[in-house]
Amino acid sequence: MTPAFHAILGSSPSWTWFAPGRIELFGKHTDYAGGQSLVAAVSRGFLIEAAPRDDGMVRVIDAAGSSAVELDPAVEAPPFTGWRNYVAVVARRLAKNFPGAPLGADIVFASSLPRAAGVSSSSALVVGVASALIERANLSSRPEWTAAIQSPLDLAGYLGAVENGLTFAALAGTAGVGTHGGSEDHTAIIASRADHVGAFAYIPVREVGRAPMPAGWRFVILSSGVHAAKAGGVRDRYNRASLATRALLAIWNAHAATPAPTLASALAGNAERTDHLRRWLPAQGHDQFSQADLARRLDHFVRENARVPRALAAFESADATALGELARASQEDADWLLGNQVPRTRELVRAAIVTGARAASSFGAGFGGSAWALTDAGPDEAERLLAAWRRAYLRACPDMAGAEGFVTGAEAGLSRR
């Protein structure tokens, strides 16, 4: 990526940020239920350049596609489509939560992330645009801000709420972008530390632990070529996984002596709580979910959530064999319990293992997207693995020639440039 602001607008930016994409190593669909995940930022992401303007308008330009959006954040209007809607949701939420803030800005972004590939390009755009507007309006000095946001992890939780539309502390919610996700992506993008993987828990966001990336280890990312854009039918399937955890929590709160704010907190403490909830699942189901649907969703959440501390320990001890087994089980559960895998993602992970990856798993929303693979033999081996993996995948799926990949370490999160 190269700076584009001057080339497009003929002036120099006042601020520049880099918002990376992320890898979700373990913790598939756990964050919005208060669970844990193990994440790392990647070397690719969004370069965001911005400068103030005096008319209150927010204009955001995609340097690569020459497409743009311009809006008055104080004026409600019908949703945009595509990436423009994420920009509009951010600008209008900030205008609602911080009335009278001077949000007017010109913003130019350039991205090196593959879009709709599960590496969190949409949330990286949210974090980057929000960072520009927060700086422009000096929002961090406002009393509404300091009452609700006191740390980078609070900011990650807030920006997750901006995207999903929920209220955060006293900062009122909006419609969001239409997905019922959590704040895992925003946390990884903001709080990742160079050369470390990080484990976090959610609602509220808090750090569980970090482990150094062992010497010589690299992640290899390869997209399936099946877009994971959370729109239309894919959005409905993604939201269904989230809504099932809400149904489980509602059943818990209808039976337990003490209600819980999240599914994770309801089940925390001992395995008997999970057994209680399983017995309470109504034979006739709940809302649009059958009893079998809810049992599978409960089993997935419990099993995947429990993998996070075990995976963190495996990174701490540089145990690639243990990570390989954990990733295999995580992938299997995503397929058979969570139900968010498609034939191309199954083949993508299989091809990674047969070409020499020590561990591999799909990640992100599912129903497409990418997979990560791990090698412990240094950067040259990582590049070899990427080339061999892509060849093997395309032999099995020749119609997926758009699959793209890259090699990355565990990188730092959001940074000023």
C-alpha positions as CSV (number, residue, x, y, z in Angstrom):
1,M,0.0,0.0,0.0
2,T,1.2,3.5,-0.7
3,P,-0.2,6.8,0.6
4,A,-3.0,8.0,-1.7
5,F,-4.5,11.1,0.0
6,H,-2.3,13.7,-1.7
7,A,-2.7,12.0,-5.1
8,I,-6.5,12.0,-4.9
9,L,-7.3,15.2,-3.0
10,G,-4.2,17.3,-3.7
11,S,-3.4,18.0,-0.1
12,S,-1.7,16.3,2.7
13,P,-3.4,14.2,5.4
14,S,-3.4,15.4,9.0
15,W,-3.4,11.8,10.5
16,T,-2.5,8.3,9.3
17,W,-3.3,5.0,10.9
18,F,-2.8,1.3,10.0
19,A,-5.6,-1.0,11.0
20,P,-4.6,-4.7,10.5
21,G,-6.7,-7.7,9.7
22,R,-6.8,-10.6,12.2
23,I,-6.7,-14.3,12.5
24,E,-9.1,-16.1,14.7
25,L,-7.1,-19.1,15.9
26,F,-9.6,-20.6,18.3
27,G,-12.9,-19.3,19.6
28,K,-15.3,-19.7,16.6
29,H,-18.5,-17.9,17.3
30,T,-17.9,-17.5,21.0
31,D,-17.4,-13.8,21.6
32,Y,-21.0,-12.6,21.2
33,A,-21.9,-15.1,24.0
34,G,-19.3,-13.8,26.4
35,G,-16.8,-16.5,25.6
36,Q,-13.1,-16.5,24.9
37,S,-11.0,-16.5,21.7
38,L,-7.3,-16.7,20.7
39,V,-6.4,-14.2,18.1
40,A,-3.5,-12.4,16.3
41,A,-3.2,-9.4,14.0
42,V,-1.7,-10.0,10.5
43,S,0.7,-8.0,8.5
44,R,-1.9,-6.8,6.0
45,G,-4.6,-4.2,6.6
46,F,-6.0,-0.8,6.0
47,L,-3.9,2.4,5.6
48,I,-6.2,5.2,6.7
49,E,-5.3,8.9,5.9
50,A,-7.5,11.7,7.1
51,A,-7.8,15.5,7.3
52,P,-10.5,17.7,8.8
53,R,-13.1,19.6,6.8
54,D,-15.3,22.4,8.1
55,D,-18.7,21.7,6.6
56,G,-19.5,18.7,8.9
57,M,-19.6,16.2,6.0
58,V,-17.8,12.9,6.1
59,R,-16.3,11.8,2.8
60,V,-14.5,8.5,2.5
61,I,-12.7,7.4,-0.6
62,D,-11.4,3.9,-1.6
63,A,-8.1,4.6,-3.2
64,A,-8.1,1.3,-5.2
65,G,-11.6,1.4,-6.5
66,S,-12.0,5.1,-6.9
67,S,-15.4,4.7,-5.2
68,A,-16.6,7.0,-2.4
69,V,-19.3,7.9,0.0
70,E,-20.2,11.3,1.4
71,L,-22.8,11.9,4.1
72,D,-23.9,14.2,6.9
73,P,-23.5,12.0,10.0
74,A,-26.1,14.0,11.8
75,V,-28.8,13.1,9.3
76,E,-30.5,9.7,9.3
77,A,-30.9,8.2,5.9
78,P,-31.6,4.7,4.3
79,P,-28.7,2.3,4.6
80,F,-26.0,2.2,2.0
81,T,-24.7,-1.1,0.5
82,G,-21.3,-2.7,0.8
83,W,-18.4,-1.0,2.5
84,R,-20.2,2.4,2.4
85,N,-22.7,1.1,5.0
86,Y,-20.0,0.4,7.5
87,V,-18.7,3.9,7.1
88,A,-22.2,5.4,7.5
89,V,-23.0,3.3,10.6
90,V,-19.7,4.5,12.3
91,A,-20.3,8.2,11.5
92,R,-23.9,8.2,12.5
93,R,-23.3,6.3,15.7
94,L,-20.6,8.8,16.7
95,A,-22.9,11.7,15.9
96,K,-25.7,10.2,18.0
97,N,-23.5,9.3,21.0
98,F,-21.5,12.6,20.9
99,P,-24.0,15.3,19.9
100,G,-22.5,18.4,18.2
101,A,-19.1,16.8,17.7
102,P,-17.2,18.2,14.8
103,L,-16.9,15.0,12.7
104,G,-16.4,16.6,9.3
105,A,-13.4,14.8,7.6
106,D,-12.0,13.6,4.3
107,I,-10.7,10.1,4.6
108,V,-8.8,8.0,2.0
109,F,-8.2,4.3,2.6
110,A,-6.1,1.7,0.9
111,S,-6.3,-2.0,1.8
112,S,-4.0,-5.0,1.2
113,L,-6.6,-7.4,2.7
114,P,-8.6,-9.7,0.5
115,R,-12.2,-8.6,0.9
116,A,-14.9,-10.9,2.3
117,A,-12.3,-13.5,3.0
118,G,-12.8,-13.8,6.8
119,V,-9.7,-11.8,7.8
120,S,-12.0,-9.0,9.2
121,S,-11.6,-6.4,6.4
122,S,-15.0,-4.9,7.4
123,S,-14.1,-4.5,11.1
124,A,-10.6,-3.1,10.2
125,L,-12.4,-0.5,8.1
126,V,-14.7,0.3,11.0
127,V,-11.7,0.7,13.4
128,G,-9.8,2.8,10.9
129,V,-12.6,5.2,10.1
130,A,-13.6,5.4,13.7
131,S,-10.1,6.3,14.7
132,A,-10.0,9.1,12.2
133,L,-13.3,10.6,13.3
134,I,-12.5,10.2,17.0
135,E,-9.2,12.1,16.5
136,R,-11.0,14.7,14.3
137,A,-13.6,15.5,16.9
138,N,-11.3,15.0,19.9
139,L,-14.0,12.7,21.3
140,S,-11.7,11.1,23.9
141,S,-11.8,14.4,25.9
142,R,-15.6,14.4,26.2
143,P,-17.3,13.4,29.4
144,E,-19.5,10.8,27.6
145,W,-16.4,9.2,26.4
146,T,-14.4,9.1,29.6
147,A,-17.4,7.7,31.5
148,A,-17.7,4.7,29.1
149,I,-14.3,4.2,27.5
150,Q,-11.3,4.1,29.7
151,S,-9.0,1.7,27.9
152,P,-8.2,0.3,24.5
153,L,-10.2,-2.8,25.4
154,D,-13.2,-0.6,26.2
155,L,-12.8,1.0,22.8
156,A,-12.8,-2.4,21.2
157,G,-16.0,-3.3,23.0
158,Y,-17.6,0.0,22.0
159,L,-16.6,-0.4,18.3
160,G,-18.0,-3.9,18.4
161,A,-21.3,-2.4,19.7
162,V,-21.1,0.3,16.9
163,E,-21.0,-2.5,14.3
164,N,-23.7,-4.8,15.9
165,G,-25.9,-1.8,17.0
166,L,-26.0,-2.6,20.7
167,T,-25.9,0.0,23.5
168,F,-22.5,0.3,25.2
169,A,-22.6,1.6,28.7
170,A,-24.6,4.9,28.4
171,L,-23.8,5.2,24.7
172,A,-27.1,4.4,23.0
173,G,-27.3,1.8,20.2
174,T,-28.5,2.0,16.6
175,A,-29.4,-0.4,13.9
176,G,-25.8,-1.3,13.3
177,V,-24.8,-3.1,10.1
178,G,-27.3,-5.9,10.5
179,T,-25.2,-8.7,12.0
180,H,-25.3,-10.0,15.5
181,G,-21.6,-10.3,16.0
182,G,-19.3,-9.5,18.9
183,S,-16.1,-7.5,19.5
184,E,-13.5,-10.2,18.9
185,D,-12.4,-8.6,15.6
186,H,-12.1,-5.1,17.0
187,T,-10.2,-6.4,20.0
188,A,-7.7,-8.3,17.8
189,I,-7.3,-5.2,15.6
190,I,-6.8,-2.8,18.5
191,A,-5.1,-4.8,21.2
192,S,-2.8,-7.3,19.5
193,R,0.9,-7.2,20.4
194,A,3.7,-7.9,18.0
195,D,5.1,-11.4,18.1
196,H,2.4,-12.6,20.5
197,V,-1.0,-14.3,20.3
198,G,-3.6,-13.0,22.6
199,A,-6.5,-14.6,24.5
200,F,-9.4,-12.4,25.4
201,A,-12.9,-12.8,26.9
202,Y,-15.8,-10.7,26.0
203,I,-18.8,-8.7,27.4
204,P,-16.9,-6.9,28.7
205,V,-13.7,-7.3,26.8
206,R,-10.8,-8.4,29.0
207,E,-7.4,-9.9,28.5
208,V,-7.0,-13.6,29.5
209,G,-3.4,-14.0,28.6
210,R,-0.7,-13.7,25.9
211,A,1.9,-16.1,24.6
212,P,5.0,-15.3,22.5
213,M,5.0,-16.6,19.0
214,P,7.8,-19.3,19.0
215,A,10.9,-18.6,16.9
216,G,10.5,-19.8,13.4
217,W,6.7,-20.1,13.5
218,R,4.6,-18.5,10.8
219,F,1.0,-18.4,9.9
220,V,0.0,-19.0,6.3
221,I,-3.4,-17.6,5.2
222,L,-5.2,-18.8,2.1
223,S,-8.7,-17.8,1.0
224,S,-11.2,-20.3,-0.3
225,G,-12.4,-18.0,-3.0
226,V,-15.9,-18.3,-1.6
227,H,-16.7,-14.8,-0.3
228,A,-17.7,-14.6,3.3
229,A,-19.5,-11.3,3.0
230,K,-22.1,-11.1,5.8
231,A,-25.1,-10.1,3.6
232,G,-28.3,-11.7,2.4
233,G,-28.5,-15.4,3.1
234,V,-25.0,-15.7,4.6
235,R,-25.9,-12.9,7.1
236,D,-29.1,-14.9,8.1
237,R,-27.0,-18.0,8.7
238,Y,-24.4,-16.1,10.6
239,N,-27.1,-14.4,12.8
240,R,-28.8,-17.8,13.4
241,A,-25.7,-19.0,15.2
242,S,-25.7,-15.9,17.4
243,L,-29.5,-16.0,18.0
244,A,-29.1,-19.7,19.1
245,T,-26.9,-18.6,22.0
246,R,-29.4,-16.0,23.0
247,A,-32.1,-18.7,23.0
248,L,-29.9,-20.8,25.3
249,L,-29.4,-17.9,27.6
250,A,-33.1,-17.2,27.7
251,I,-33.7,-20.8,28.7
252,W,-31.1,-20.6,31.4
253,N,-32.5,-17.4,32.8
254,A,-36.0,-18.9,32.8
255,H,-34.9,-21.8,35.1
256,A,-31.9,-20.7,37.1
257,A,-32.2,-19.2,40.5
258,T,-29.8,-16.4,39.4
259,P,-30.1,-14.9,35.9
260,A,-26.9,-14.5,33.9
261,P,-25.9,-11.7,31.5
262,T,-24.2,-14.0,29.0
263,L,-24.1,-17.7,28.1
264,A,-20.5,-17.9,29.2
265,S,-21.2,-16.5,32.6
266,A,-24.2,-18.8,33.0
267,L,-22.0,-21.9,32.4
268,A,-18.9,-20.7,34.2
269,G,-17.7,-22.6,37.3
270,N,-18.4,-26.3,36.8
271,A,-19.7,-28.8,34.2
272,E,-22.9,-29.3,36.2
273,R,-24.2,-26.0,34.9
274,T,-23.9,-27.2,31.3
275,D,-25.7,-30.4,32.3
276,H,-28.5,-28.4,34.0
277,L,-29.0,-26.3,30.8
278,R,-29.0,-29.4,28.6
279,R,-31.8,-30.9,30.8
280,W,-33.8,-27.7,30.6
281,L,-33.9,-27.6,26.8
282,P,-37.6,-27.8,25.9
283,A,-38.7,-30.8,23.8
284,Q,-40.6,-28.5,21.6
285,G,-37.6,-26.2,21.1
286,H,-37.4,-22.5,21.6
287,D,-38.3,-19.8,19.1
288,Q,-37.1,-21.0,15.6
289,F,-34.7,-23.6,17.1
290,S,-35.4,-27.3,17.7
291,Q,-34.2,-29.1,20.8
292,A,-31.5,-30.8,18.6
293,D,-30.4,-27.4,17.2
294,L,-30.0,-26.0,20.7
295,A,-28.1,-29.1,22.0
296,R,-25.6,-28.8,19.1
297,R,-25.1,-25.1,19.6
298,L,-24.5,-25.6,23.3
299,D,-22.0,-28.4,22.7
300,H,-20.2,-26.3,20.2
301,F,-19.9,-23.3,22.5
302,V,-18.7,-25.3,25.5
303,R,-16.1,-27.3,23.5
304,E,-14.7,-24.4,21.5
305,N,-14.6,-22.1,24.4
306,A,-12.6,-24.7,26.4
307,R,-10.0,-24.9,23.6
308,V,-8.8,-21.3,24.1
309,P,-6.8,-21.8,27.3
310,R,-5.4,-25.1,26.0
311,A,-4.3,-23.5,22.8
312,L,-2.7,-20.6,24.6
313,A,-0.7,-23.0,26.7
314,A,0.4,-24.9,23.6
315,F,1.8,-21.6,22.2
316,E,3.6,-21.0,25.5
317,S,5.2,-24.4,25.3
318,A,5.8,-24.3,21.5
319,D,3.8,-27.5,21.2
320,A,2.8,-27.6,17.5
321,T,1.5,-31.2,17.8
322,A,-1.0,-30.1,20.5
323,L,-2.1,-27.2,18.3
324,G,-2.6,-29.5,15.4
325,E,-5.0,-31.7,17.4
326,L,-6.8,-28.7,18.9
327,A,-7.3,-27.3,15.4
328,R,-8.5,-30.6,14.0
329,A,-11.1,-30.9,16.7
330,S,-12.1,-27.2,16.3
331,Q,-12.6,-27.7,12.5
332,E,-14.6,-30.9,13.0
333,D,-16.9,-29.2,15.5
334,A,-17.4,-26.2,13.3
335,D,-18.6,-28.5,10.6
336,W,-20.8,-30.9,12.5
337,L,-22.0,-28.9,15.5
338,L,-21.8,-25.2,14.4
339,G,-22.6,-26.0,10.8
340,N,-20.8,-23.1,9.2
341,Q,-18.5,-25.0,6.8
342,V,-19.0,-25.4,3.1
343,P,-17.3,-27.9,0.7
344,R,-14.6,-25.4,-0.3
345,T,-13.5,-24.7,3.3
346,R,-13.4,-28.4,4.1
347,E,-11.1,-28.9,1.1
348,L,-9.0,-25.9,2.0
349,V,-8.2,-27.2,5.5
350,R,-7.6,-30.8,4.2
351,A,-5.2,-29.4,1.5
352,A,-3.2,-27.5,4.1
353,I,-2.6,-30.6,6.2
354,V,-1.6,-32.9,3.3
355,T,0.9,-30.3,2.1
356,G,2.7,-30.1,5.4
357,A,0.9,-27.7,7.8
358,R,1.4,-28.5,11.5
359,A,-2.1,-27.2,12.2
360,A,-4.9,-25.7,10.1
361,S,-8.4,-24.4,10.6
362,S,-11.0,-22.2,8.9
363,F,-11.8,-19.0,10.7
364,G,-14.2,-16.0,10.8
365,A,-17.9,-16.1,10.1
366,G,-17.7,-19.2,8.1
367,F,-19.8,-20.2,5.0
368,G,-16.7,-19.3,3.0
369,G,-13.7,-17.2,3.8
370,S,-10.2,-18.4,4.6
371,A,-8.1,-20.8,6.6
372,W,-5.0,-20.4,8.6
373,A,-2.1,-22.9,8.6
374,L,0.9,-23.1,10.9
375,T,4.5,-24.0,10.1
376,D,7.3,-24.1,12.6
377,A,10.2,-24.3,10.1
378,G,10.8,-20.6,9.3
379,P,9.8,-18.1,6.6
380,D,11.2,-20.0,3.7
381,E,9.1,-23.1,4.6
382,A,6.1,-20.8,5.1
383,E,6.4,-19.5,1.5
384,R,6.9,-23.1,0.2
385,L,3.8,-24.2,2.2
386,L,1.7,-21.4,0.7
387,A,2.6,-22.3,-2.9
388,A,2.1,-26.0,-2.3
389,W,-1.1,-25.5,-0.4
390,R,-2.6,-23.3,-3.2
391,R,-1.6,-25.8,-5.9
392,A,-3.2,-28.7,-4.0
393,Y,-6.4,-26.7,-3.3
394,L,-6.7,-25.6,-7.0
395,R,-6.2,-29.2,-8.1
396,A,-9.3,-30.1,-6.1
397,C,-11.2,-26.9,-6.8
398,P,-10.1,-25.5,-10.2
399,D,-12.9,-23.0,-10.3
400,M,-11.5,-21.2,-7.2
401,A,-8.6,-19.5,-9.1
402,G,-9.3,-16.3,-7.2
403,A,-8.0,-17.9,-4.0
404,E,-5.2,-15.7,-2.6
405,G,-2.9,-16.1,0.3
406,F,0.0,-14.6,2.3
407,V,2.4,-15.4,5.0
408,T,2.4,-13.4,8.3
409,G,3.7,-13.4,11.8
410,A,1.7,-12.4,14.8
411,E,1.7,-8.6,14.3
412,A,0.9,-5.4,16.3
413,G,-2.5,-3.9,16.4
414,L,-3.8,-0.5,15.4
415,S,-1.0,2.1,15.1
416,R,-0.5,5.7,14.2
417,R,1.9,6.3,11.3
